[in-house]
């Protein structure tokens, strides 16, 4: 009888340490939540919405073809640039047509957002004869311009050769490349900054249009500008992209980032700063803990999935802290440069890009931080049942997954080859995979594939739904159900440890 108490003693100790760790961890998690929710605000969404309404949607008074989304050719691009773009960038009149008294010629978009510096426009071109013409067509065609890739890029002077817009400027190393619909674009190009007044900007654009600045080789045009709103302390960085693919025509896309680059302004910001310091202290403590564990357990340490999760959390957190320091320094340097010369384009885009990446990294971090709570609640019976079910049916599910994906990819390939050139949802292999997951969830447009192929369309659809939806998914559920009932039966035999937790709390 002397053995029993000792067992429960060690068990009790284990429970006590787990509970203590859990309490510390909850404090850490609260701190992390305060930090992450302090980084975002609903103002960001409304600022993005205001900017996209101004630059991307055609205003109802003019004809619909002048809007950014409806650009389909080079002529449309000039129509947009000389009309809606300049109207949006230069606000020199009040709404009752009184001229605004501007401090040193600054534009306040929507009266609230200060345009920082000028807007920059740049284009990327490809060289002539970058593709091969079939011999029979040589008599008809002399020139040929391939789609954009780095090796085919044109870097020679063209046109009037006197100003920066006719000469190639290579990119700074920090600027990220742009991943468009038709390719990955480098950050150099033929670029110029729009002047501070609307009249001069109109003259400049008309001059460029008349001297055909856009050529057959043009593959992408980027319009970049940044604004700052002091009311809500947010920068809005806007990138409008028009791609001219080798097929002819034009595709538009846009990126509007609202980011908080100036961190410490209000009292709440200083409260967040104290949370950041607490976060750093937590991370240092966790690093020391993990180091001690690794020294103790050596190779054993890396056998547990939870330990890998701990390491992942630490690595992401360290990266986040490093980026935070770098960003704060970089912004203050950029501000000094910007305030010294108001006629240049301030490149906030790379900061906004990294800031958004950083926000995504923190989002992933907090996701895993929440998942880690499962590590501490494993002594609860329901939780243990769930994890045992998943680990016990892992083999069956792996076997099932292989069978499922063979059928799934066979259908994806069939869909891509049959409907790829007609239907947007099947236009690339990745799209096919997403579309099929959507079919399984019942979100699907049957008319388009029937229109693309009147015989194979319905056959594809009916057989896919029958095999994947009716047979395979139900098999998957059956495997899990079956295992769960087995696990439950096993657990009813084992006496519960829940009483011990209650006793602990009573103590």
Beta strands, then each sheet from edge to edge (+ up, - down):
strand 1: 108-109
strand 2: 113-125
strand 3: 178-179
strand 4: 184-185
strand 5: 190-193
strand 6: 218-229
strand 7: 234-243
strand 8: 251-259
sheet 1: 1+ 2- 5+
sheet 2: 1+ 2- 6+ 7- 8+
sheet 3: 3+ 4-
end
